[in-house]
């Protein structure tokens, strides 16, 4: 069976610099999940096991980063109670 829709290949650059990762992440994220360079640095420090070198892979790090960001929000809410 022939597909009616043409698949568009997305080119994903695997080895991004921190600033490029930030730009792509913020472009794809809603306002409540926007990040900053200090947040990325803190994430890298706390989740050092995810990093083998100084590259930021969007497909490998974005999901863990979002989960980490949302857990930060929960911790802030718990501390305010």
Order of alpha helices (4+ residues) and beta strands (2+ residues): alpha-alpha-alpha
